Amino acid sequence: MAYICNKMLQLRIKLIKELDQKKIKQKDICYILDVSRQTVSKWLAKYRVEGEAGLAPKKCGPKNGTTWNRTSEVIEDVVCHIAEENPFKGPDWIADQLDVKLNQSTVYRILKRKKIRYYENYKHKRRKKKAYCLDEPGRELQLDVCMPFGYARKDVVYDAIDDCSRWVFARVMPNHTSKSSIVFLEELIKECPFSIETIRTDQGKEFSKKITEFLKRHGIKHKRNPAYTPQHNGKIERYHRTFKEQEACYWSFHASRNELNYRIQLWLDYYNFHKKHTGLGMNKLTPVQKIAYTIIKNSFDENVNLILQQNNN
């Protein structure tokens, strides 16, 4: 590579010398080196002032070791201190915390130069997501829609999962509109083995104000996640992955809706009654086992508290 660069530099010097001596025309150099006339004019001016050294490429960056507008050491120390105290915050946020006006790209360069972040082989730290599990069935159900056939077919699957027990209820519906959502919710409320306090959904058009009013009439609170935050519906999203990998991938594209609903009933029977779950708080129990265990445990705790209160009185 260095040999090729030296050959190109020698050719450039030779051609500029010939141009200076008027042995060759400027357009011929433009054709040979594939450059513009402005570039050739700059090379000629540098050659006449600096000689052959003016045609050699210069190293980029400061020439005397420091730049005239470099940030002071005091401010750099403050930037490094804020970055170390807040490992999950970016340069833009750090720049806002300073008393002086500093561009986020300057903060980035400071952290890279001081080897606080962004240096070679640097591994970005990610905030560990805090998992949670509610302690009572029905306190919150996560509701969402998935499309097992994509946009090639209008039929969609409505499904709801209980945050505590992972109990799931699902139906294949002809579309995802407010009307279909209400039909599904009516069946969900009827089939659910426990009372529902809250249902959490995303910002989809199928979960509009009509759904909020419908749930309110049934004494259920409707929570809507902020836009573009699927992590708030993490349990139903994880269920979709299991459902598509273990069940929906075997569905026939031309199967009728009744047939698909029959298949999903068989799947739910396996998922709720036979599949052991290893997620947070499940302890390898099936959803139905977890419901029974939680009800018995909560009832036992209430009785113990009543006995303790009576003894204290």
C-alpha positions, 0 to 999 in steps of 0.5 A, spaced: 500 500 500 505 504 501 509 502 495 503 504 491 502 511 495 509 513 493 508 511 486 502 516 485 506 521 489 512 521 484 507 521 478 503 527 481 510 531 482 512 529 475 506 532 472 506 538 476 513 539 474 511 538 467 505 543 468 510 548 471 514 548 465 508 548 460 510 541 457 503 539 459 496 541 459 492 542 465 486 538 462 491 532 461 493 532 468 485 532 470 484 526 465 490 522 468 489 523 475 482 523 475 481 530 479 478 536 478 481 543 475 481 546 481 485 540 485 490 541 479 491 549 480 491 548 488 497 543 487 501 547 482 500 553 487 503 549 493 509 546 488 511 554 487 511 556 494 513 549 498 516 545 492 515 538 492 514 537 500 507 541 498 505 536 494 506 530 499 499 529 503 499 532 510 497 528 517 491 531 519 490 533 526 493 539 531 500 540 528 503 542 535 500 537 540 494 541 542 488 545 539 487 552 540 479 551 543 481 545 547 476 544 553 480 546 560 482 540 564 477 543 570 471 542 565 474 535 562 474 532 570 467 534 571 465 531 565 468 525 567 466 525 574 458 525 571 460 520 566 462 515 572 457 517 576 451 516 571 454 510 567 447 509 563 447 516 561 449 519 554 453 525 552 447 529 550 444 528 557 451 529 560 452 536 556 445 538 559 448 537 566 454 542 566 454 549 568 457 551 561 455 550 554 458 544 551 456 540 545 455 533 546 460 531 540 465 535 545 463 530 551 464 524 547 471 526 545 473 528 552 470 521 554 474 517 549 480 521 550 480 520 557 478 512 556 472 513 560 468 510 554 468 509 547 475 507 547 477 501 543 474 494 545 469 498 550 463 495 551 457 499 552 454 498 559 446 496 559 441 497 564 439 491 567 431 490 566 428 489 573 423 483 572 417 483 576 411 478 578 404 480 581 402 476 587 395 475 586 391 473 579 387 478 576 390 484 578 393 485 571 392 482 565 396 484 559 392 484 552 395 484 545 394 482 538 398 478 534 398 476 526 400 469 525 399 469 517 402 476 517 398 481 513 397 476 507 390 474 511 386 479 515 384 474 521 388 475 527 389 472 534 387 476 540 390 473 547 390 476 554 395 473 559 395 474 567 401 477 570 401 473 576 399 466 574 401 466 566 394 464 565 392 465 557 385 466 554 385 467 546 381 467 540 381 468 533 378 474 530 376 476 523 380 483 524 383 487 529 377 493 531 374 496 537 368 491 535 372 485 535 376 487 541 369 488 545 367 481 543 373 478 545 373 482 552 366 479 553 368 472 552 374 473 556 370 476 562 366 470 562 371 465 561 376 468 566 377 463 573 378 469 577 376 477 577 379 482 573 382 488 576 386 491 570 387 490 563 394 493 560 394 494 552 398 498 547 396 504 543 393 500 538 387 503 534 383 496 536 384 499 544 380 506 543 376 509 548 370 505 547 374 499 550 376 504 556 368 505 557 366 498 556 371 496 561 369 501 566 362 499 565 364 492 568 369 495 573 375 494 570 381 499 569 384 500 563 391 502 562 395 504 556 402 503 555 406 509 552 407 509 545 413 504 542 414 501 549 413 493 548 417 492 554 411 494 558 407 488 555 413 483 556 409 477 558 404 477 552 410 479 548 414 473 550 408 468 550 407 471 542 414 468 541 412 461 544 405 461 541 408 462 534 414 457 535 410 451 538 403 452 535 402 457 529 408 455 525 404 449 524 397 452 522 395 452 515 394 458 511 387 456 508 384 453 514 377 456 516 377 460 522 373 455 526 378 450 525 383 455 527 379 456 534 379 449 535 386 448 534 387 454 539 383 451 544 387 445 544 393 449 545 390 453 551 389 446 554 396 444 554 399 451 555 394 452 561 394 445 564 400 442 562 406 446 561 410 448 566 413 455 567 420 457 569 419 464 569 419 469 575 415 466 581 412 460 577 417 455 580 415 450 575 408 450 576 402 450 570 398 456 570 392 453 573 397 450 579 399 457 580 392 460 581 390 454 586 397 455 590 396 463 590 389 463 592 390 458 598 396 461 600 393 468 600 387 465 604 392 462 609 395 468 610 389 472 611 387 467 616 394 467 620 393 475 620 386 474 623 388 470 628 394 474 630 390 480 631 385 476 635 391 474 640 393 481 640 386 484 642 
